[in-house]
Amino acid sequence: MKLSTKLIHAGVEPDPSTGAIMTPIYQTSTYVQSAPGVHKGYEYARSQNPTRAALEAALAQIENGRHGLCFSSGVAASDAVLRLLVPGDEVIACNDLYGGTYRLFTKIFEKTGIRFHFVNMQEAEAIRPYINAKTRLIWAETPTNPLMNIVDIEALASIAKEKRILLCVDNTFASPYLQNPLDLGADIVLHSATKYLGGHSDVIHGCLVMNDDELREKLYFVQKSCGAVPGPQDCFLVLRGLKTLHVRMDRHCINGEVIAHWLRSHPKVGKVYWCGFQDHPGYAIARKQMRGFGGMMSFTLKDDSLEAAKKVLSSTRLLALAESLGGVESLINHPASMTHASIPREERLKNGLTDSLIRLSIGIEDVDDLKADLSEAIG
Ligand SMILES: *Cc1c(COP(=O)(O)O)cnc(C)c1O
């Protein structure tokens, strides 16, 4: 089955009690048993819920995996993966990460005795010097947030396999419509479904998809034991969002391309970070592992002052100044003070995330209206 068809049908069966075509929101905490231990596979809703089960099945199929697991947020999904580790274990993570992931690693898990190495992974081989007998996990984001760097998933996966280390890829920016890390050898795919999967800026949700049965059992154990599970209504919203992912992503890609090229030719714009430019250092890899370049991009102004950036950030009318991304509406964001404020300034600057960087999540509005709005704001 092709992805566009899977997005609409995967995981969803007519409801057995009524024939409802859409999986109902099973708003229940528990399930009645006919005798102790005699039930239909549902005991208590932290462990099992039919709305969540439908979404987990759909997510697995869409990422070409065997198992899906849902969490109450993208960060909760990341937290579950890190709980596979024990004190003394080491993680190699890319140096250009979502701020909340960086905070989780350095402020929560470093305290428990897990050690993190943040490495520029644009050359996969660059991770080798950091691998030792304690390395358990490689963590990659691609394209990265917010600098749109590209990491070669296949190359990382081959190192991970050789050294028997787990590879987790945060696929939030690309979405399953543009990139499928499990097909390229990753062990776990993570999504903040809050973004493109939900797609309508109305839900916080996260998920993991994997192939290995044993890994699924370990992560399911964390899911039910730690309890960061999403409610059924949130699962329903993501399940509904999935049905239009392909249509939305096509438009995100078209609008993204137009805006990226337009920004690049604007006399007041400095550097534009977008992985669809042929001279982007990761372009060849992006072409190899992605089916499109999406609607995320960042840019600086020629006047590289914080004041000039702030003026643009507060002057758009259509593009809303807000954290988050991947919704139908376009957003503008200031990573240094918003999404990436939890990364220390020196760390940010080392990786090229300057104070004046502006990030855009290009939505699916008419692109002429977006251009006009940005044009007025940039002046
Ligand atoms: C937003 C985001 C997360 C965290 O997800 P939440 O749903 O906000 O908890 C993780 N990774 C990336 C790339 C993100 O953009």
The ligand as a MOL file (V3000), in Angstrom:
LIG
                    3D

  0  0  0     0  0            999 V3000
M  V30 BEGIN CTAB
M  V30 COUNTS 15 15 0 0 0
M  V30 BEGIN ATOM
M  V30 1 C 8.9390 20.0100 19.6690 0
M  V30 2 C 10.0300 19.0390 19.4810 0
M  V30 3 C 10.2880 18.0300 20.4080 0
M  V30 4 C 9.5380 17.9220 21.7160 0
M  V30 5 O 8.2100 17.6070 21.5270 0
M  V30 6 P 6.9960 18.0970 22.4930 0
M  V30 7 O 5.8030 17.4860 21.8440 0
M  V30 8 O 7.0130 19.5830 22.5000 0
M  V30 9 O 7.2800 17.5250 23.8550 0
M  V30 10 C 11.2980 17.1390 20.1230 0
M  V30 11 N 12.0270 17.2270 18.9980 0
M  V30 12 C 11.8080 18.1890 18.0820 0
M  V30 13 C 12.6360 18.2380 16.8460 0
M  V30 14 C 10.8070 19.1320 18.2820 0
M  V30 15 O 10.6120 20.0930 17.3860 0
M  V30 END ATOM
M  V30 BEGIN BOND
M  V30 1 1 1 2
M  V30 2 1 2 3
M  V30 3 2 2 14
M  V30 4 1 3 4
M  V30 5 2 3 10
M  V30 6 1 4 5
M  V30 7 1 5 6
M  V30 8 2 6 7
M  V30 9 1 6 8
M  V30 10 1 6 9
M  V30 11 1 10 11
M  V30 12 2 11 12
M  V30 13 1 12 13
M  V30 14 1 12 14
M  V30 15 1 14 15
M  V30 END BOND
M  V30 END CTAB
M  END
